[in-house]
Amino acid sequence: MDSSSWKAYGKIDPELEAMLPAMPPSVSFADYGSADNLRKSIGEQFAQMIAAGILQLPDLTGITKTDIEIPVRDGSSIRALHYRPETGEAGPLFVYFHGGGWTFGFPEAWESGIKILASELGFHAVCVAYRKAPEAVFPTAVNDAWDATEWLANNASDLGADLSRGFIVGGASAGGNLAAVVTHEASDKKLSPAITGQFLSVPMVVHPDAVPEEYKPHYTSEEEFKEGMVLDRRGIQFLLSNYKMDSKSPYGSPLLWPSGHKSQPPTYFQVCGMDPFRDDSLIYEYLLREECGVPTRVDVYGGLPHGGTDFLPMLTQSKKALRDAKAGFEWLLSQRSG
């Protein structure tokens, strides 16, 4: 593995650099002190961005959005949002897990991307509101994600989706972590219909304390951006302490999956270059492609912080990421038949 070029992805995006003087100082998630304070503050920040016109809610004209309830193993149920074209076409299914460090976040988080998938590619998308820490600690989110995926595999036709046209699982950040776990579990448990592709956006695939020795020389972004914008080391530790993840469990670090990765479906990555988790994606992509023969596709957005393509939608690279997502999902669908 040659990781010598990866550091170049960390040079700050010029548009972002020009914006810095007008932006408030970056605050670590750890500085909020509690999950409740973090959730309240993040909600207020999003509301302010929407009010100021910085963040615009997508126009979902032509798309039907419905709340559904999905039963899970402890006898309760979790909320999910089902997006589908108003035409009623039985398209492929995309199951999405949002980010937020297993501690905050909401299933509406990627509606800008869901709009493209539903309106331009005919997808049905189900965005899952898995339960969050510290009220629900590891592995509750994993169990919810798996239970939701298994339920959707068995009930997709009732929602109007057609899994023979594609069954893709994905997520961002913590949600990408859950998606990577789900695709491994699906392979081991022979889920039918099988998952045909996965979308991993800025995921954590290995706990920082559990990086295998062979990958440590290439795993430098966590140190490089330990004081990074949006997500820093203290913030990561704060979120993980709330979630109480077992660092060496494959259900928290899917890079360590005991049965390996050769059975993984074609995988599309979106990576931010100024992200502590940058090298999670780049190491895992190399492992899938070179060592396991899994088809992969990767788009890197140099100089953007963790989740920057979502948090900074005004940037040219963020707009490109949405166009790339469409092409990436088209590629995933083509791999199904290729």
C-alpha positions as CSV (number, residue, x, y, z in Angstrom):
1,M,0.0,0.0,0.0
2,D,1.4,3.4,-1.0
3,S,-0.1,6.1,1.2
4,S,2.5,8.7,0.4
5,S,0.1,10.9,-1.5
6,W,-2.7,10.9,1.1
7,K,-1.3,13.9,3.1
8,A,-1.8,16.1,0.1
9,Y,-5.6,15.7,0.5
10,G,-5.2,17.6,3.8
11,K,-4.4,20.9,2.2
12,I,-7.3,23.2,3.0
13,D,-9.8,23.9,0.3
14,P,-9.2,27.5,-1.0
15,E,-12.9,28.4,-0.8
16,L,-13.1,27.2,2.8
17,E,-9.9,29.0,3.7
18,A,-11.4,32.3,2.4
19,M,-14.5,31.8,4.6
20,L,-12.6,31.2,7.8
21,P,-12.4,34.8,9.0
22,A,-16.2,35.1,8.9
23,M,-16.8,31.7,10.6
24,P,-17.2,31.2,14.3
25,P,-14.4,29.4,16.1
26,S,-14.5,25.7,15.8
27,V,-15.8,24.0,19.0
28,S,-15.1,20.4,20.0
29,F,-18.1,18.2,20.6
30,A,-16.5,17.5,23.9
31,D,-17.0,21.1,25.0
32,Y,-20.8,20.7,25.1
33,G,-20.4,18.5,28.2
34,S,-23.3,16.3,27.6
35,A,-25.2,14.6,24.8
36,D,-28.3,16.7,25.6
37,N,-26.4,20.0,25.3
38,L,-24.8,18.8,22.1
39,R,-28.2,17.8,20.6
40,K,-29.7,21.2,21.6
41,S,-26.8,23.2,20.2
42,I,-26.6,21.3,16.9
43,G,-30.3,21.7,16.4
44,E,-30.1,25.5,17.1
45,Q,-27.1,25.8,14.7
46,F,-29.0,24.1,11.9
47,A,-32.0,26.3,12.5
48,Q,-29.9,29.4,12.3
49,M,-28.2,28.2,9.1
50,I,-31.7,27.6,7.6
51,A,-32.9,31.0,8.7
52,A,-29.9,32.7,7.3
53,G,-30.2,30.9,3.9
54,I,-26.9,29.2,4.3
55,L,-28.5,25.8,4.4
56,Q,-31.5,25.3,2.2
57,L,-34.0,22.5,2.7
58,P,-34.4,20.5,-0.6
59,D,-37.5,20.7,-2.7
60,L,-39.1,17.3,-2.4
61,T,-41.7,18.0,-5.1
62,G,-42.4,14.7,-6.9
63,I,-41.3,12.6,-3.9
64,T,-43.6,11.1,-1.3
65,K,-42.2,11.1,2.3
66,T,-43.8,8.8,4.8
67,D,-43.1,7.9,8.4
68,I,-42.9,4.2,9.1
69,E,-42.2,2.1,12.2
70,I,-39.8,-0.8,12.1
71,P,-39.9,-3.5,14.8
72,V,-36.7,-4.4,16.5
73,R,-35.5,-7.3,18.6
74,D,-36.4,-6.0,22.1
75,G,-40.1,-5.7,21.2
76,S,-40.0,-2.0,20.6
77,S,-39.9,-0.2,17.2
78,I,-37.8,2.6,15.7
79,R,-38.9,5.4,13.4
80,A,-37.8,5.5,9.7
81,L,-38.6,7.7,6.8
82,H,-39.6,6.2,3.5
83,Y,-39.0,8.4,0.4
84,R,-40.3,7.2,-3.0
85,P,-41.2,8.7,-6.4
86,E,-44.8,9.9,-6.5
87,T,-45.1,7.9,-9.7
88,G,-45.3,4.8,-7.5
89,E,-42.6,3.0,-9.6
90,A,-41.1,0.0,-7.9
91,G,-37.5,1.1,-7.9
92,P,-34.3,-0.1,-6.1
93,L,-34.0,0.3,-2.4
94,F,-31.5,2.4,-0.5
95,V,-31.2,2.0,3.3
96,Y,-29.5,5.0,4.9
97,F,-28.0,5.5,8.4
98,H,-27.3,9.1,9.3
99,G,-24.2,10.4,11.1
100,G,-23.9,12.0,14.5
101,G,-21.4,10.0,16.5
102,W,-24.1,7.5,17.5
103,T,-25.2,10.3,19.9
104,F,-27.2,12.8,17.8
105,G,-28.5,13.3,14.3
106,F,-31.7,12.7,12.4
107,P,-32.9,10.6,9.4
108,E,-33.6,13.7,7.3
109,A,-29.9,14.6,7.3
110,W,-29.2,13.7,3.7
111,E,-32.4,14.7,2.0
112,S,-30.3,16.6,-0.6
113,G,-28.9,13.3,-1.8
114,I,-32.1,11.4,-1.3
115,K,-33.9,13.8,-3.6
116,I,-31.5,13.0,-6.4
117,L,-31.8,9.3,-5.8
118,A,-35.6,9.3,-5.7
119,S,-36.3,11.8,-8.4
120,E,-33.5,11.0,-10.9
121,L,-32.8,7.4,-10.3
122,G,-36.1,6.1,-9.1
123,F,-34.9,4.8,-5.8
124,H,-37.0,4.1,-2.7
125,A,-35.0,5.3,0.3
126,V,-35.5,4.4,3.9
127,C,-33.6,6.5,6.4
128,V,-33.4,4.9,9.8
129,A,-33.6,6.6,13.2
130,Y,-31.6,4.1,15.2
131,R,-31.5,4.6,18.9
132,K,-28.7,6.8,20.3
133,A,-26.2,7.0,23.2
134,P,-25.9,7.6,26.0
135,E,-29.5,6.4,26.5
136,A,-28.8,3.4,24.2
137,V,-25.2,2.3,24.2
138,F,-23.2,-0.1,22.0
139,P,-24.3,-2.3,20.4
140,T,-27.9,-1.0,20.3
141,A,-27.4,1.1,17.2
142,V,-25.8,-1.9,15.5
143,N,-28.7,-4.1,16.5
144,D,-31.2,-1.5,15.3
145,A,-29.4,-1.1,12.0
146,W,-29.3,-4.8,11.4
147,D,-32.9,-5.4,12.5
148,A,-34.1,-2.6,10.2
149,T,-32.1,-3.9,7.2
150,E,-33.4,-7.5,7.7
151,W,-37.0,-6.2,8.1
152,L,-36.7,-4.1,4.9
153,A,-35.3,-7.1,3.0
154,N,-38.4,-9.0,4.0
155,N,-40.9,-6.2,3.5
156,A,-39.6,-4.1,0.6
157,S,-42.3,-5.2,-1.8
158,D,-45.0,-3.9,0.7
159,L,-43.3,-0.5,0.5
160,G,-43.3,-0.7,-3.3
161,A,-39.6,-1.3,-3.8
162,D,-38.1,-4.0,-6.0
163,L,-34.9,-5.4,-4.6
164,S,-34.2,-7.3,-7.9
165,R,-33.3,-3.8,-9.2
166,G,-30.8,-3.1,-6.5
167,F,-30.5,-3.2,-2.7
168,I,-27.9,-0.7,-1.4
169,V,-27.0,0.1,2.2
170,G,-25.1,3.2,3.2
171,G,-24.4,5.9,5.7
172,A,-22.3,8.9,6.7
173,S,-19.8,9.0,9.6
174,A,-21.2,6.9,12.4
175,G,-23.9,5.8,9.9
176,G,-21.2,4.6,7.6
177,N,-19.8,2.6,10.4
178,L,-23.2,1.0,10.9
179,A,-23.6,0.3,7.2
180,A,-20.2,-1.4,7.0
181,V,-21.2,-3.7,9.9
182,V,-24.6,-4.4,8.4
183,T,-23.1,-5.5,5.0
184,H,-20.7,-7.9,6.8
185,E,-23.5,-9.3,9.0
186,A,-25.7,-9.7,5.9
187,S,-23.0,-11.7,4.2
188,D,-22.4,-14.0,7.2
189,K,-26.1,-14.6,7.7
190,K,-26.8,-15.0,4.0
191,L,-29.5,-12.3,3.9
192,S,-31.9,-12.8,1.1
193,P,-32.3,-10.9,-1.1
194,A,-28.6,-10.0,-0.9
195,I,-27.3,-6.5,-0.5
196,T,-25.9,-5.5,-3.9
197,G,-23.9,-2.4,-3.0
198,Q,-22.8,-0.1,-0.2
199,F,-22.2,3.6,0.1
200,L,-19.7,4.8,2.7
201,S,-19.4,8.5,3.4
202,V,-16.6,9.6,5.8
203,P,-17.0,6.4,7.9
204,M,-15.1,5.2,10.9
205,V,-14.2,1.6,10.1
206,V,-11.8,1.0,13.0
207,H,-11.6,2.4,16.5
208,P,-8.4,4.5,16.8
209,D,-7.2,2.2,19.6
210,A,-7.7,-1.0,17.5
211,V,-5.8,-0.2,14.3
212,P,-3.9,-3.3,13.2
213,E,-0.1,-3.0,13.2
214,E,0.2,-3.5,9.5
215,Y,-2.0,-0.4,8.8
216,K,-0.5,1.9,11.5
217,P,2.1,3.4,9.1
218,H,-0.8,4.5,6.8
219,Y,-3.2,5.6,9.5
220,T,-1.9,9.2,10.1
221,S,-5.0,11.4,9.6
222,E,-6.3,10.8,13.2
223,E,-3.1,12.4,14.5
224,E,-2.8,15.0,11.7
225,F,-6.3,16.3,12.4
226,K,-6.4,15.8,16.2
227,E,-7.4,19.4,16.5
228,G,-9.4,19.4,13.3
229,M,-12.4,21.5,12.3
230,V,-15.8,19.9,12.9
231,L,-14.4,16.7,14.5
232,D,-11.3,16.6,16.6
233,R,-9.7,13.9,18.9
234,R,-11.5,15.2,22.0
235,G,-14.8,15.1,20.2
236,I,-14.2,11.6,18.9
237,Q,-13.4,10.4,22.5
238,F,-16.4,12.2,23.8
239,L,-18.7,10.5,21.3
240,L,-17.2,7.1,21.8
241,S,-17.4,7.4,25.6
242,N,-21.1,8.1,25.3
243,Y,-21.6,5.2,22.9
244,K,-19.3,2.9,25.0
245,M,-18.0,1.1,22.0
246,D,-15.9,-2.0,22.5
247,S,-12.9,-0.9,20.5
248,K,-11.9,-4.5,19.4
249,S,-15.4,-5.7,18.6
250,P,-16.0,-6.1,14.8
251,Y,-19.4,-4.6,15.5
252,G,-17.6,-1.4,16.3
253,S,-14.5,-1.9,14.1
254,P,-15.7,-3.7,10.9
255,L,-12.1,-3.6,9.6
256,L,-11.5,-6.4,12.0
257,W,-14.4,-8.6,10.8
258,P,-13.4,-12.2,11.6
259,S,-14.6,-13.8,8.3
260,G,-12.8,-11.2,6.2
261,H,-14.1,-8.9,3.5
262,K,-14.1,-10.9,0.3
263,S,-17.8,-11.3,0.3
264,Q,-18.5,-7.6,0.5
265,P,-20.6,-5.9,-2.2
266,P,-19.3,-3.3,-4.6
267,T,-18.5,-0.2,-2.5
268,Y,-18.6,3.5,-3.2
269,F,-16.7,5.9,-0.9
270,Q,-16.9,9.6,-0.4
271,V,-13.9,10.9,1.6
272,C,-13.0,14.3,3.0
273,G,-9.3,15.1,2.9
274,M,-9.1,17.1,6.1
275,D,-10.9,14.5,8.2
276,P,-9.5,12.4,11.1
277,F,-11.3,9.4,9.5
278,R,-9.8,10.0,6.1
279,D,-7.4,7.1,6.3
280,D,-10.2,4.8,7.6
281,S,-11.7,5.0,4.1
282,L,-8.5,4.9,2.1
283,I,-7.1,1.9,4.0
284,Y,-10.4,0.1,3.8
285,E,-10.9,0.9,0.1
286,Y,-7.4,-0.5,-0.7
287,L,-8.1,-3.6,1.4
288,L,-11.4,-4.3,-0.5
289,R,-10.0,-3.6,-3.9
290,E,-6.4,-5.0,-3.8
291,E,-6.6,-7.7,-1.3
292,C,-10.2,-8.9,-1.6
293,G,-11.1,-8.2,-5.2
294,V,-14.2,-6.2,-4.4
295,P,-15.1,-3.5,-6.9
296,T,-14.7,0.0,-5.5
297,R,-15.1,3.6,-6.5
298,V,-13.8,6.5,-4.5
299,D,-14.2,10.3,-4.6
300,V,-12.0,12.4,-2.4
301,Y,-12.7,16.0,-1.5
302,G,-9.4,17.5,-0.7
303,G,-9.2,20.1,2.1
304,L,-12.6,19.6,3.5
305,P,-13.2,18.6,7.2
306,H,-15.2,15.7,8.4
307,G,-18.7,15.8,6.8
308,G,-17.8,19.1,5.1
309,T,-19.7,18.2,1.9
310,D,-22.9,18.2,4.0
311,F,-22.1,21.0,6.6
312,L,-20.7,23.4,4.0
313,P,-23.1,23.0,1.0
314,M,-22.2,26.4,-0.5
315,L,-18.7,25.1,-1.5
316,T,-18.0,24.0,-5.0
317,Q,-16.7,20.6,-3.8
318,S,-19.9,20.0,-1.8
319,K,-22.0,20.6,-4.9
320,K,-19.8,18.3,-6.8
321,A,-20.2,15.6,-4.1
322,L,-24.0,15.5,-4.9
323,R,-23.3,15.0,-8.6
324,D,-20.7,12.4,-7.8
325,A,-23.2,10.6,-5.6
326,K,-25.6,10.2,-8.5
327,A,-22.8,8.8,-10.6
328,G,-21.6,6.6,-7.8
329,F,-25.1,5.1,-7.3
330,E,-25.4,4.6,-11.0
331,W,-22.1,2.7,-10.9
332,L,-23.4,0.6,-7.9
333,L,-26.5,-0.4,-9.9
334,S,-24.4,-1.2,-13.0
335,Q,-22.2,-3.5,-10.8
336,R,-25.2,-5.5,-9.9
337,S,-25.6,-6.7,-13.4
338,G,-22.0,-6.4,-14.4
